[in-house]
Amino acid sequence: MTLEEQIQTLWDNMAFARLLRTCRLAAAPSRLLLSLTAVLIVSLTGTLLDLVSQSVVIDTRYPAKLQLSDFNGTEHHTELDAFVADRRLLRYFIDSRRDESEHVSRQGVFTTLWAFGAARFNEATFSLLAPGRGGILTRLSNVWGNLWMCILAIFWAIRFHTLYSLFFFSIWAVTFCFLGGAICRSVALQHSRHEKPGLIEVLDFSGCRFGSLISGPVLSALTLLFFAFMIYLLGLLLNIPKAGELLLGLGLGLALFFGVLCVLMLVGTTAGGSLMLPVIACEGSDGFDAVSRSLRYVFSQPWWMLFYTLIAGLCGTISYLVARFLLYLLLIITYGMVYLGVVGEPQSLSKLNRIWPQPSFYNFLSSGPAPIGWTEMVSAVVVRITVLFVIGLLASFVISFYFSASTVIYSLMRRKIDGTGLDHVYIKLEGVFDSVDAPKDDTAETL
């Protein structure tokens, strides 16, 4: 084998080219539309719930300084910020729920989670590439710290706003499983067969396989809860007088066994959970196969899984910053032209600042003085909805990239472990039989 062939083989094995093309797959209009639909459904659900229930306390008397630097330097005053930064402050916010002073206000859970998650996501992204943020280990530590804060935010919502969270996260899970499955199916067909399926085709596939798409994450969560419940039972037995302590000593070994299973399931699900929907999109299988394949791929080749994920994460970070910069240019150029139209008129400039505060790269939707009169109020609401749509486009690209990268990583891991070609994908025949059951001379079969 010549040196050129060896280099080409190494390039193919490391799959840089395919991972680098993930950005182009994610930017396809059909996938962006599916992602935007998911964002709109979740956002509308959260907004409607926030209109009904505004239970999150904002108390300006107790600003909570987060452990990691906030990219826009704002102070934090919500009970979520207190929970993440300093649990001792949380009791002040809980007591403030009965306080009607001018220092206390309330907002919805979704609004709180959105603002907190967006800040942490931006901080994690900018910390990787922004200058003056330390070495690579410091940057990775910053990313992990922001990710951990987001996990704590979800725990806070479930712990202190349980009914709200159960309903909201159920809608969120169903929406992303259905539309995420459609995105993965679309990417699988284009990545493996160079086809560009229509929206109706991928939505039909997702509808037919919806039970499998939702059963994979549910089965994984139920398995983890079962292992955790077996350990929890040992704690219940400890409440039995005298016999409880004996049962604890005798059952500790079994509890540690279930603890090991919990750790393995948690690690496997966290690292390989992104592969569940691509399994069904590529194989047309069920939820059990999705769980078993994702866990097997993670534990059999963890370093390759980590390598592919890091490369995809780096590509995603750069793509996100480029997309954010382009959208920022769109907003700031539009704002600048409007600003030039009213330059020299102080009253008009003040009106513009009340209706549409100048956007920044870190914050597309800046805050400004309150509008005066109903006409300015209506205009400010319309402007806010328009800017939120632009923000939704950015969030849609992130979601589309996540599912696209997950599908590409799954095909690479499958080739690495099972030796299956990258062009292998499940195809459903027009008749009653699927391709795996069809005769070999049929025109459509599993590639």
C-alpha positions in Angstrom: 0.0 0.0 0.0 1.4 3.4 -1.0 1.8 6.3 1.4 -1.1 8.1 -0.3 -3.4 5.1 0.1 -2.4 4.8 3.8 -3.2 8.5 4.4 -6.5 8.1 2.6 -7.4 5.0 4.7 -6.4 6.8 7.9 -8.6 9.8 6.9 -11.5 7.5 6.2 -11.1 5.6 9.5 -11.0 8.8 11.5 -14.0 10.1 9.6 -13.0 13.8 9.8 -14.6 14.5 6.4 -18.0 13.1 7.3 -18.1 14.8 10.7 -17.1 18.1 9.0 -20.0 17.8 6.7 -22.5 17.6 9.6 -22.9 21.4 9.5 -24.2 21.2 5.9 -26.6 18.4 6.8 -27.9 20.4 9.8 -28.4 23.6 7.7 -30.8 21.9 5.3 -34.1 23.9 5.2 -36.3 20.9 5.8 -34.4 20.0 9.0 -34.3 23.5 10.2 -38.1 23.7 9.7 -38.5 20.5 11.7 -36.3 21.9 14.5 -38.1 25.2 14.4 -41.4 23.4 14.8 -40.1 21.7 17.9 -38.8 25.0 19.3 -42.2 26.6 18.7 -44.2 23.8 20.3 -42.1 23.7 23.4 -41.9 27.5 23.6 -45.7 27.9 23.2 -46.3 25.2 25.8 -44.0 26.9 28.3 -45.4 30.3 27.6 -49.0 29.2 28.1 -48.0 27.4 31.3 -46.2 30.5 32.5 -49.3 32.6 32.0 -51.2 30.2 34.2 -48.5 29.8 36.9 -45.8 32.3 37.8 -44.3 30.7 40.9 -40.6 31.4 40.5 -39.5 34.1 43.0 -37.2 37.0 41.9 -35.8 38.9 44.9 -33.4 41.7 44.2 -32.3 41.8 47.8 -30.4 38.5 47.5 -28.3 38.4 44.3 -26.7 35.0 43.8 -23.2 35.0 42.3 -22.8 31.9 40.2 -19.6 29.9 40.5 -18.6 30.5 36.9 -18.3 33.9 35.2 -21.4 35.1 33.4 -20.6 36.2 29.9 -22.7 39.3 30.1 -21.9 40.2 33.7 -25.5 40.3 35.0 -26.5 39.6 38.6 -28.8 36.7 39.4 -31.8 37.1 41.6 -34.1 34.1 40.9 -34.5 31.1 43.2 -32.9 28.9 40.6 -29.8 31.0 40.7 -29.7 30.7 44.5 -30.2 26.9 44.2 -27.3 26.5 41.8 -24.9 29.0 43.5 -25.6 28.8 47.2 -28.3 26.5 48.7 -28.3 28.6 51.9 -29.8 31.5 50.0 -32.7 29.3 48.8 -34.6 29.6 52.1 -34.7 33.4 51.7 -36.4 33.0 48.3 -38.9 30.4 49.7 -39.8 32.8 52.5 -40.1 35.6 49.9 -43.0 33.8 48.3 -45.3 35.3 50.9 -43.6 38.7 50.6 -45.4 41.4 48.5 -42.7 44.1 48.7 -41.3 46.0 45.8 -38.2 43.8 45.9 -40.1 40.7 45.1 -41.6 39.7 41.8 -42.5 36.4 40.1 -42.1 34.7 36.7 -42.8 31.3 35.1 -40.6 28.2 35.3 -40.2 28.1 31.5 -39.0 31.7 31.4 -36.5 31.0 34.2 -35.2 27.8 32.6 -34.9 29.4 29.2 -32.9 32.4 30.4 -30.7 30.3 32.6 -30.0 27.6 30.0 -29.3 30.2 27.3 -26.8 32.0 29.5 -25.0 28.8 30.5 -25.0 27.5 26.9 -23.5 30.7 25.6 -20.9 30.8 28.4 -19.9 27.2 27.7 -19.6 27.8 23.9 -17.7 31.1 24.2 -15.3 29.7 26.8 -13.9 27.2 24.3 -12.8 29.7 21.7 -12.7 33.1 23.4 -9.2 34.4 24.2 -8.0 34.9 27.8 -10.0 31.9 29.2 -6.9 29.8 30.3 -5.7 26.5 29.0 -7.6 23.6 27.4 -8.2 22.0 30.8 -9.6 25.2 32.2 -11.9 25.6 29.2 -13.2 22.1 29.4 -13.7 22.5 33.1 -15.8 25.6 32.3 -17.9 23.7 29.8 -18.5 20.9 32.3 -19.4 23.4 35.0 -22.0 25.1 32.8 -23.4 21.7 31.8 -23.6 20.7 35.4 -25.5 23.9 36.2 -28.1 23.0 33.5 -28.5 19.5 35.0 -29.1 21.1 38.4 -31.6 23.5 36.9 -33.7 20.5 35.7 -33.4 18.9 39.1 -34.5 22.2 40.7 -37.6 22.4 38.4 -38.6 18.8 39.2 -37.9 19.2 42.9 -39.7 22.5 43.6 -42.2 22.7 40.7 -43.1 19.1 40.2 -46.5 19.2 38.6 -45.4 21.9 36.2 -42.2 20.0 35.3 -44.0 16.7 34.7 -46.4 18.2 32.2 -43.8 20.4 30.5 -41.1 17.8 30.2 -43.6 15.2 28.9 -44.6 17.6 26.1 -40.9 18.3 25.5 -39.9 14.6 25.3 -42.8 13.6 23.0 -42.1 16.6 20.7 -38.3 15.9 20.4 -38.7 12.2 20.0 -41.2 12.6 17.1 -39.5 15.5 15.3 -36.0 14.4 16.3 -36.7 10.9 14.8 -37.8 12.6 11.5 -34.5 14.7 11.4 -32.4 11.5 12.1 -34.3 9.7 9.3 -33.7 12.5 6.9 -30.0 12.7 7.7 -29.6 8.9 7.5 -31.0 8.7 4.0 -28.9 11.6 2.7 -25.8 10.5 4.5 -26.0 6.9 3.4 -27.8 7.0 0.1 -27.4 10.7 -1.0 -31.1 11.1 -1.1 -33.1 14.1 0.0 -36.4 12.9 1.4 -39.3 15.2 1.7 -41.0 16.3 4.9 -44.0 14.1 4.4 -41.8 11.0 4.0 -39.7 11.5 7.2 -42.8 12.6 9.2 -44.6 9.4 8.1 -41.6 7.3 9.1 -41.5 9.0 12.5 -45.3 8.5 13.0 -45.1 4.8 12.1 -42.1 4.3 14.4 -43.2 6.7 17.2 -43.7 3.9 19.7 -40.1 2.8 19.1 -38.8 6.3 19.2 -40.4 7.1 22.6 -39.9 3.6 24.1 -36.1 3.8 23.9 -35.6 6.7 26.3 -38.5 5.5 28.5 -37.1 2.0 28.8 -33.7 3.4 29.7 -35.2 5.7 32.3 -37.3 2.9 33.8 -34.4 0.6 34.0 -32.3 3.2 35.9 -35.2 4.0 38.2 -35.6 0.2 38.9 -32.0 -0.2 40.0 -32.2 3.0 42.1 -35.4 1.8 43.7 -33.8 -1.5 44.8 -31.2 0.5 46.7 -33.9 2.7 48.1 -35.7 -0.4 49.5 -32.7 -1.0 51.7 -33.1 2.4 53.2 -36.7 1.6 54.0 -35.8 -1.6 55.7 -33.5 0.3 58.0 -36.6 1.9 59.5 -37.5 -1.5 61.0 -36.5 -1.5 64.7 -33.5 -3.7 65.5 -33.9 -5.9 62.4 -33.3 -2.9 60.1 -29.7 -2.5 61.0 -29.1 -6.2 60.5 -30.8 -6.1 57.1 -28.6 -3.2 56.1 -25.4 -5.0 56.9 -26.6 -8.2 55.1 -28.0 -6.4 52.1 -25.2 -3.9 51.6 -23.4 -6.1 49.1 -26.6 -6.5 47.0 -27.2 -2.7 47.2 -23.6 -2.1 45.9 -24.3 -4.5 43.1 -27.4 -2.5 42.1 -25.3 0.7 42.6 -22.8 -0.6 40.0 -25.7 -1.2 37.6 -27.0 2.3 38.3 -23.6 3.8 37.5 -23.2 1.7 34.3 -26.7 2.6 33.1 -26.3 6.3 34.0 -22.9 6.5 32.2 -24.1 4.5 29.2 -27.3 6.5 28.8 -25.5 9.8 29.2 -22.8 8.9 26.7 -24.9 6.9 24.3 -28.4 8.3 24.7 -27.9 10.4 21.6 -27.6 7.2 19.5 -31.1 5.9 20.4 -33.1 7.8 17.8 -30.5 7.3 15.0 -30.6 3.5 15.7 -34.3 3.5 14.9 -33.9 5.9 12.0 -31.2 3.7 10.4 -32.3 0.2 11.4 -36.1 0.6 11.6 -35.9 -1.4 14.9 -37.6 -1.0 18.3 -36.8 0.7 21.6 -35.0 -2.3 23.1 -32.6 -2.5 20.2 -32.0 1.2 20.5 -31.0 0.9 24.1 -28.9 -2.2 23.7 -27.0 -0.9 20.7 -26.3 2.5 22.3 -25.0 0.9 25.5 -22.9 -1.7 23.6 -21.3 0.9 21.3 -20.4 3.1 24.2 -18.8 0.4 26.4 -17.1 -1.6 23.6 -15.4 1.4 22.0 -15.5 4.3 24.5 -12.5 6.1 23.1 -13.8 6.2 19.6 -17.1 7.4 20.9 -15.4 10.1 22.8 -13.2 11.0 19.8 -16.2 11.3 17.4 -18.1 13.3 20.0 -15.3 15.8 20.6 -14.8 16.3 16.9 -18.5 16.8 16.4 -18.6 19.1 19.4 -15.8 21.3 18.0 -17.4 21.5 14.6 -20.7 22.3 16.3 -19.2 25.1 18.4 -17.6 26.8 15.4 -20.8 26.4 13.4 -22.8 27.9 16.2 -20.6 30.9 16.5 -20.6 31.5 12.8 -24.4 31.2 12.7 -24.8 33.5 15.7 -22.5 36.0 14.1 -24.5 36.0 10.8 -27.7 36.5 12.6 -26.2 39.2 14.7 -25.1 41.0 11.5 -28.7 40.7 10.3 -30.0 42.3 13.4 -27.4 45.0 13.8 -27.4 46.1 10.2 -31.2 46.3 10.2 -31.0 48.2 13.5 -28.3 50.5 12.2 -30.3 51.5 9.1 -33.3 52.2 11.2 -31.1 54.2 13.6 -29.7 56.3 10.7 -33.2 57.1 9.6 -34.0 58.8 12.9 -30.5 60.3 13.7 -30.6 63.8 14.9 -34.1 63.4 16.4 -33.7 62.9 20.2 -37.3 62.1 20.7 -37.3 59.5 17.9 -34.1 58.0 19.2 -35.7 57.6 22.7 -38.7 56.1 21.1 -36.6 53.6 19.1 -34.7 52.6 22.3 -38.0 52.0 24.1 -39.4 49.9 21.2 -36.2 48.1 20.1 -33.1 48.4 22.3 -29.9 47.9 20.4 -29.0 44.2 20.1 -25.6 42.9 21.1 -23.7 39.8 20.0 -24.2 38.3 23.5 -27.8 39.3 23.9 -30.0 39.6 20.8 -33.0 40.7 22.9 -31.6 43.5 25.1 -33.7 45.3 27.7 -34.5 49.0 27.6 -36.9 51.6 29.0 -40.6 50.7 29.2 -42.7 51.8 26.2 -45.0 54.8 26.5 -48.5 54.5 25.3 -50.4 51.7 23.6 -48.9 52.3 20.2 -45.3 51.8 21.4 -46.5 48.8 23.5 -47.9 47.1 20.4 -44.8 47.9 18.4 -42.5 46.7 21.1 -44.4 43.4 21.3 -44.2 42.8 17.6 -40.5 43.7 17.5 -39.9 41.3 20.4 -41.8 38.4 18.7 -39.7 39.1 15.5 -36.4 39.0 17.4 -37.6 35.9 19.2 -38.1 34.2 15.9 -34.5 35.0 14.9 -33.4 33.5 18.2 -35.6 30.5 17.4 -33.8 30.0 14.2 -30.5 29.9 16.0 -31.9 27.4 18.5 -33.3 25.4 15.6 -29.8 25.1 14.0 -28.4 23.8 17.3 -31.1 21.2 17.6 -30.7 20.1 13.9 -26.9 19.9 14.4 -27.3 17.7 17.5 -29.5 15.1 15.7 -27.5 15.3 12.5 -24.2 14.7 14.4 -25.8 11.9 16.4 -26.8 10.1 13.2 -23.4 10.5 11.6 -21.7 9.3 14.8 -24.0 6.3 15.0 -23.1 5.2 11.4 -19.4 5.6 12.1 -19.6 3.6 15.4 -21.6 0.9 13.6 -19.0 0.6 11.0 -16.2 0.5 13.6 -17.9 -2.2 15.8 -20.2 -4.2 13.5 -18.3 -3.7 10.2 -21.6 -2.4 8.6 -21.1 -0.2 5.6 -22.0 3.5 5.9 -24.5 3.0 3.0 -26.6 0.5 5.1 -30.0 1.9 6.0 -33.5 0.5 6.5 -35.9 1.0 3.6 -39.6 0.2 3.8 -41.2 -1.3 0.8 -44.5 0.0 -0.7 -46.2 -3.4 0.0 -47.0 -5.2 3.2 -43.4 -6.4 3.7 -40.5 -4.5 5.0 -37.2 -4.7 3.0 -35.7 -7.2 5.4 -38.5 -9.7 4.6 -38.8 -8.9 0.9 -37.5 -11.1 -1.9 -34.0 -10.3 -3.1 -35.2 -9.3 -6.6 -37.4 -6.5 -5.3 -36.4 -3.1 -6.4 -36.2 -1.7 -2.8 -34.2 -3.5 -0.2 -32.0 -2.9 2.7 -28.8 -1.4 1.5 
